[in-house]
């Protein structure tokens, strides 16, 4: 119902994921803004990360490379879609993450909660 349009600015550019859009429904391990900032995930393989994501409800893997994974997560009730990206930074030995809602302003903490759930499962 509320899937919105897939963003065109996603992916890795110069070692960075796209910045958050400025609404309080996005978290990023590469952000410097306190309300958006979240710790990167521990270093693991993209294959292991994929297994975790595939085990979660209402997910769809959109793109995967050796150092990048992009997935869509859909909410159960209204079908809102969140875009979640992971960048394996081998230099820093972490996986950077960005999770953002496509529509609306507030996500009631859903993006932050999702990233922390993935962290726990890794």
Buried (B, 14 or more C-beta within 10 A) or exposed (E): EBEBEEEEEBBBEEEBBBBBEEBBBBBBBBBEEEEBBBEBBEEBEBEEBBEBBEEEEEBEEBEBEEBBBBBBBBBEEEEBBBBBBBBBBEEEEBBBBBBBBBBBEEBEEBBBEBBBEBBEEB
